[in-house]
Amino acid sequence: MQSPNLTGLSVLVAVIAAATAFGWWRRRHDGRLRAVRDRRPTAAGDAATLATLGVRAGAVTLVQFSAPVCAPCRATRRVLDDVAGRLDGVTLLEIGVDEHLDAARALDVWRTPTVLVVDATGRIVRRAAGVPDRDELLGMLAPLAAGARG
């Protein structure tokens, strides 16, 4: 039988190891642009939901879901403003989750900030939860923006 001090130390080490592993995993995945699989039959519903939020066909749109109390949302807004300003044909639309909770749920938005990349046909092609990387976003958007203009 282990002494209480050794048991407590073992539990503490296990908790620290688990928290470190989770933090490492979260840092690696936070803000990464992920390809979106076609979620039939909800893809048609996504287009209708996006249209009610103000996404226009023919333009590449960055849709940011944010909340007033979300500090990373402000950093995300700065990155997206910069990216949209650098690329012709890319627009930015910021949506408050508190005012559009049904739309957020319909689009599988469970945390803020969440960024959806919508192509010129109105289809969600990428998504990121967290602050996206500016260079990754620019590299991914340049061909989409060129296609929307051409």
Phi, psi and chi 1 to 4 in degrees:
 res  aa     phi    psi   chi1   chi2   chi3   chi4
   1 MET       -  134.3 -175.0  163.1  136.6      -
   2 GLN   -79.7  151.4  -70.2 -177.1  -29.3      -
   3 SER   -73.7  156.2   71.4      -      -      -
   4 PRO   -58.2  -36.1  -22.2   29.6      -      -
   5 ASN   -65.7  -40.4  -70.5  -21.2      -      -
   6 LEU   -70.4  -36.8 -170.4   54.7      -      -
   7 THR   -64.7  -46.0  -58.8      -      -      -
   8 GLY   -61.5  -40.9      -      -      -      -
   9 LEU   -64.7  -39.7 -177.7   60.3      -      -
  10 SER   -63.8  -43.2  -61.7      -      -      -
  11 VAL   -63.7  -43.8  169.2      -      -      -
  12 LEU   -60.6  -45.5  178.1   63.7      -      -
  13 VAL   -62.8  -41.9  168.1      -      -      -
  14 ALA   -63.8  -42.4      -      -      -      -
  15 VAL   -65.3  -43.8  168.1      -      -      -
  16 ILE   -63.4  -41.7  -70.6  172.5      -      -
  17 ALA   -63.8  -43.3      -      -      -      -
  18 ALA   -65.3  -42.7      -      -      -      -
  19 ALA   -64.7  -38.9      -      -      -      -
  20 THR   -65.8  -42.8  -59.8      -      -      -
  21 ALA   -63.4  -43.2      -      -      -      -
  22 PHE   -64.1  -43.5  175.3   73.5      -      -
  23 GLY   -62.1  -41.8      -      -      -      -
  24 TRP   -63.3  -46.7  176.7   80.6      -      -
  25 TRP   -60.6  -45.3  176.1   85.5      -      -
  26 ARG   -63.6  -41.9  175.7   95.0 -177.1 -116.8
  27 ARG   -63.5  -38.9 -177.9  172.8  -67.6 -147.2
  28 ARG   -69.6  -29.0  -71.3 -162.2   29.5   89.9
  29 HIS  -101.3  -18.0  -70.3   85.6      -      -
  30 ASP   -68.3  124.4 -158.9   39.7      -      -
  31 GLY    84.1   -4.3      -      -      -      -
  32 ARG   -73.0  135.2  -72.9 -173.6   49.0 -167.9
  33 LEU   -78.2  120.6  -69.1  167.6      -      -
  34 ARG  -109.6  140.5  -64.3 -179.3  -66.9  114.7
  35 ALA   -65.5  146.7      -      -      -      -
  36 VAL  -105.5  124.0  174.6      -      -      -
  37 ARG   -76.3  148.1  -67.7 -173.3 -174.3  101.8
  38 ASP   -65.2  121.8 -160.6    6.1      -      -
  39 ARG  -102.0   49.9  -61.1 -179.6  -55.4  135.3
  40 ARG   -53.4  140.6  -61.2  -80.7 -175.6 -128.7
  41 PRO   -89.4    8.9   33.4  -34.6      -      -
  42 THR   -81.4   -8.2   60.3      -      -      -
  43 ALA   -60.7  -39.2      -      -      -      -
  44 ALA   -67.4  -37.1      -      -      -      -
  45 GLY   -66.8  -34.1      -      -      -      -
  46 ASP   -60.0  -44.7  -70.6   -6.2      -      -
  47 ALA   -61.0  -41.6      -      -      -      -
  48 ALA   -67.1  -42.1      -      -      -      -
  49 THR   -62.9  -45.4  -58.4      -      -      -
  50 LEU   -62.2  -38.8  -69.8  167.8      -      -
  51 ALA   -63.5  -39.5      -      -      -      -
  52 THR   -67.7  -23.9   62.2      -      -      -
  53 LEU   -82.7  -12.4  -66.2  173.1      -      -
  54 GLY   111.2    9.0      -      -      -      -
  55 VAL   -75.3  127.7  173.8      -      -      -
  56 ARG  -101.4  140.8  -61.3 -178.6  -25.2 -101.5
  57 ALA   -68.9  147.2      -      -      -      -
  58 GLY    94.7   -7.9      -      -      -      -
  59 ALA  -127.1  142.6      -      -      -      -
  60 VAL   -79.4  129.4  175.8      -      -      -
  61 THR  -126.1  134.2  -52.1      -      -      -
  62 LEU   -98.0  117.1  -62.6  170.6      -      -
  63 VAL  -106.4  116.0 -179.3      -      -      -
  64 GLN  -106.8  122.8  176.4 -172.0  -11.4      -
  65 PHE   -94.2  124.7  -76.9   88.7      -      -
  66 SER  -141.4  172.6   58.9      -      -      -
  67 ALA  -134.8  151.4      -      -      -      -
  68 PRO   -60.2  -29.7  -17.7   26.5      -      -
  69 VAL   -95.3   10.5  -63.2      -      -      -
  70 CYS   -95.1  108.3  170.2      -      -      -
  71 ALA   -66.6  -43.9      -      -      -      -
  72 PRO   -63.4  -20.8  -20.4   29.7      -      -
  73 CYS   -63.4  -36.0  -66.2      -      -      -
  74 ARG   -67.1  -41.6  -68.5 -174.0  -75.4  -80.8
  75 ALA   -65.2  -39.4      -      -      -      -
  76 THR   -63.2  -42.7  -60.6      -      -      -
  77 ARG   -59.6  -41.5  175.8   62.1 -172.5 -122.6
  78 ARG   -63.1  -43.6  -73.4 -169.5  -62.4  -86.5
  79 VAL   -63.0  -47.2  168.8      -      -      -
  80 LEU   -67.5  -38.6  -62.3 -179.1      -      -
  81 ASP   -58.0  -45.6  -87.4  -24.3      -      -
  82 ASP   -62.5  -47.0  179.6   50.6      -      -
  83 VAL   -64.5  -46.1  167.9      -      -      -
  84 ALA   -63.9  -33.1      -      -      -      -
  85 GLY   -71.5  -26.1      -      -      -      -
  86 ARG   -84.7  -23.3  -69.1 -178.0 -171.8 -154.8
  87 LEU  -117.2  122.9  -64.5  171.6      -      -
  88 ASP   -68.3  143.0  -68.8  -26.4      -      -
  89 GLY    86.8    4.2      -      -      -      -
  90 VAL  -113.7  126.5  175.6      -      -      -
  91 THR  -115.3  158.1   59.6      -      -      -
  92 LEU  -118.7  134.9  172.5   60.3      -      -
  93 LEU  -131.8  117.5 -176.3   61.0      -      -
  94 GLU  -101.0  128.5 -172.6  169.6    5.0      -
  95 ILE  -117.5  128.3  -54.4  -63.3      -      -
  96 GLY   -82.6  122.1      -      -      -      -
  97 VAL   -65.9  -29.1  -67.9      -      -      -
  98 ASP   -68.6  -30.0   46.7  -12.4      -      -
  99 GLU   -87.6  -22.1  -65.1  101.2   18.3      -
 100 HIS  -128.6   50.7  -60.4  -79.3      -      -
 101 LEU   -63.0  -39.7 -171.2   56.3      -      -
 102 ASP   -63.6  -40.8  -70.1  -20.8      -      -
 103 ALA   -66.2  -41.2      -      -      -      -
 104 ALA   -60.8  -43.5      -      -      -      -
 105 ARG   -65.6  -42.3  -73.9 -177.4  179.2  151.8
 106 ALA   -62.9  -30.2      -      -      -      -
 107 LEU   -98.1   14.3  -64.1  169.1      -      -
 108 ASP    58.8   41.6  -72.9  -27.5      -      -
 109 VAL   -95.6  115.9  173.6      -      -      -
 110 TRP  -117.9   -6.2  -62.9  104.5      -      -
 111 ARG  -150.8  160.0   68.5  177.1  -92.5 -142.9
 112 THR  -117.1  145.9   58.9      -      -      -
 113 PRO   -79.5  145.6   29.0  -33.3      -      -
 114 THR  -123.9  132.6  -68.0      -      -      -
 115 VAL  -115.1  129.1  177.2      -      -      -
 116 LEU  -109.8  133.3  -55.2  177.1      -      -
 117 VAL  -101.5  117.3  178.7      -      -      -
 118 VAL  -110.1  125.3 -177.8      -      -      -
 119 ASP   -78.7  179.5   68.6    6.9      -      -
 120 ALA   -66.5  -17.6      -      -      -      -
 121 THR   -88.5   -3.1   65.5      -      -      -
 122 GLY    90.2   13.8      -      -      -      -
 123 ARG   -99.9  136.3 -169.3  172.0   58.8   97.7
 124 ILE   -74.5  120.0  -59.2  169.6      -      -
 125 VAL  -108.3  -24.8  -67.3      -      -      -
 126 ARG  -146.2  158.3  -64.4  -90.9 -165.7  -83.5
 127 ARG  -149.1  152.3   69.3 -175.0  -59.1  132.2
 128 ALA  -142.5  137.8      -      -      -      -
 129 ALA  -108.0  118.9      -      -      -      -
 130 GLY   109.7 -175.6      -      -      -      -
 131 VAL   -79.6  117.2 -178.1      -      -      -
 132 PRO   -75.0  157.0   23.2  -27.7      -      -
 133 ASP   -78.1  127.8  179.5   73.0      -      -
 134 ARG   -58.1  -47.7  177.8  179.8  -79.0  112.5
 135 ASP   -67.0  -40.1  -66.4  -26.7      -      -
 136 GLU   -62.7  -42.1 -178.2 -175.7    9.8      -
 137 LEU   -64.8  -46.0 -159.4   52.8      -      -
 138 LEU   -60.9  -44.9  -77.3  167.3      -      -
 139 GLY   -63.1  -37.2      -      -      -      -
 140 MET   -77.8  -34.3 -169.0  -86.9  -51.7      -
 141 LEU   -81.0  -28.2  -77.2  172.1      -      -
 142 ALA   -54.0  -49.6      -      -      -      -
 143 PRO   -66.0  -35.5  -11.7   18.9      -      -
 144 LEU   -64.6  -43.2  -72.8  176.6      -      -
 145 ALA   -66.2  -40.5      -      -      -      -
 146 ALA   -62.9  -40.2      -      -      -      -
 147 GLY   -66.5  -34.1      -      -      -      -
 148 ALA   -71.3  -34.0      -      -      -      -
 149 ARG   -78.1  -32.2  -71.1 -170.3  -50.9  -94.9
 150 GLY   -85.3      -      -      -      -      -
